[in-house]
Amino acid sequence: MKRSYPALDMFRLIAAALVVAIHTSPLSGLTETGDFWLTRVLARIAVPFFLMVSGYFLAQDNWNGTNRFLQKTLFLYAVSVILYLPVNFYNGNISGLDWVRRLLLDGTLYHLWYFPAAMLGVLIARALARAGLPAALAAAGVLYLIGLGGDSWYGICTRIPAINIFYNGIFSVCTYTRNGLFYAPLFLLLGAAGLRLCRGLAAAGGVLALLAVSAEALFLRAQNVQRHDSMYLFLPVLMVCLFSLLLEANAGERKSFRLFSLLIYILHPMVILLVRGGAKAAGLQTLLIENSLVHYLAVLAGSSGLAYVLCFLRPARPGAKARAWRELDLSALRHNVHVLQSSLPAGCALMGVVKADAYGHGAVTVARALWRSGVRAFAVACLTEGIALRKAGIRGEILILGYTPPEEAALLRRWRLSQMVADAAHGQSLADTGFPLRIHLGLDTGMHRLGLPADDYAAISALYQRKNLKVVGIFSHLCVADSLAESDIAYTEAQLTRFYETVAWLRAQGFPTGRVHIQASYGVLNLPKQQSCGYARVGIALYGVRSNDAPVRRPLDLRPVLSLRARVTSVRTLAAGECAGYDRAFQAGRATRIAAVSIGYADGLPRSLPQMGGYVLLRGKKCPLIGRLCMDQALIDVTGVPEAETGDIVTLIGCDAPEMLRAEALAVQCGTITNELLSRLGGRLPVVAR
Ligand SMILES: *Cc1c(COP(=O)(O)O)cnc(C)c1O
């Protein structure tokens, strides 16, 4: 289960309030030094904290989420830039070059520097992290020290003339060193390290570090050497202690705080303008502007109020886990990609087969995760599946494994999809459309489903004569590779021989073959490495399951990706002799506690499941399915789980420790293969990735 981090989420609010303080100086009317300490020392933990949270979560996913993080940050930055354009125009006169510098480094308004810094910082941190965390931290530490010299230690460092020239150079490009290069990488990587000190050490260290930072800051201020006041020598130490305490303190979940604190961060400069404008209009300057503390509280309350309204206006969506859902373990998927790819010969790439909604796993979610794991080729069953992937932003090669009518050729071209050729007539009709198309020649080596007969050299060469068809691949499909029976092995070998004979003939003729491929999952699990292949088209194995429980020659350590879960919606007791469900198919032999569960055959479960001995997992125990499976609901016997109640999670496939319900077992139980069982899982079930 995914861990949640409420202490981190809660602290986001505190950090947001501190950022507002930086920009409103709440204590300035009371004590100059106190305000300096609050806004220029204490509040300087806010941004490092946000960076550490980002680094922590990105590193947990091995930096795989970097692109998504960049996209999201870029989006927020773009929205914020646009939101504050009127302020920029009001302030007036920014040159073109200035705009570029501000957009890339400084931010277009004083608080917006954070977004470009976070993006550049993440790119640098990820690049450094490749060298291992200690080396990365050392490098980022050096960058931070350079930044420090241009920030609060500026006046001291620049007493040396050469260093002064160095910083003059830096400041001709950017306004501050508190940016994505010198400042952000260290905090991102400290977050990535996720250090957990013991609580006493972290608390004592945190207090000492806060004292040290305070002393450092007050000293530098007294010396009047600060150019800016975001970076201190002891700040990273303070942050490590604070973050460790927060990691330690987690329990529960507070996701809504994330959006809330983000909105405060983005909106507060707007509220500052509103409060000042409003105070002037109402003649309340003394109270609302000159009294710095009231000013701060008004801005904080205004920003929180605005953030609250925006959160509230966001259309409510039903929770993905309200009824029944497909839960994906993406780390298992990544693991499977790695294991499968390592089992292939060098030069042979994994083609992820994501047809039928990725065997019921959710094609877009799976394809994106595969892409992040380095997979660059995908296979689908039909045109609409291919287009759906492109629309979701999937790049790389997408091969359609089924027939596409020539009337649709324009769409193949439009969406850059590769099409298999089902037979000679199909190839000719595609060629006749005149569209330049990328094709994979399907060869029939014995399955007799699709493909040109492997020995029909005349038809094959005829397709090579057609100028608009570009052969980028040639393949065949094995029909009994899952069997280890002697005659089946012989059949597979005959298929392989036919296939490679044709490939050899093509090469002899000088016809380009493109990528050669013949193995699907069982080709990988049962055949030796196919040295001359450019792809292995792997479907079911990618999802960490086999079609059935039959043994294979090269078993791989694959992990199931999907769990299927639903909820208990009602619990009741039947007296002996009472019936339940359609056809009165269940009759209680004794007093029986039963529960209704929110999943049925319209979600893809076989209707025969209860009668085939099917069961589910509830609170780590097996509960038999009873009666007839309904379209949208099921009944289970929970006599053995007296604590069962409405809202409990029911597992139909997957783990509910200590029990495990394997998809293969379920499929065998219902007389089918895992492929069918999984691919039938319906679109009504949301996909929840973890
Ligand atoms: C479905 C399919 C695959 C993938 O098969 P798995 O056994 O799930 O790996 C490969 N090639 C073709 C032609 C297919 O139709």
The ligand as a Gaussian input file, in Angstrom:
#p B3LYP/6-31G(d) Opt

LIG

0 1
 C       -1.637000     -10.722000     -28.358000
 C       -0.473000     -10.917000     -29.202000
 C        0.815000     -10.944000     -28.655000
 C        1.070000     -10.929000     -27.166000
 O        0.835000     -12.206000     -26.668000
 P        1.182000     -12.642000     -25.164000
 O        1.070000     -14.093000     -25.163000
 O        0.159000     -11.986000     -24.300000
 O        2.536000     -12.140000     -24.870000
 C        1.886000     -11.016000     -29.504000
 N        1.702000     -11.082000     -30.842000
 C        0.483000     -11.090000     -31.406000
 C        0.364000     -11.171000     -32.880000
 C       -0.648000     -11.026000     -30.615000
 O       -1.848000     -11.039000     -31.164000

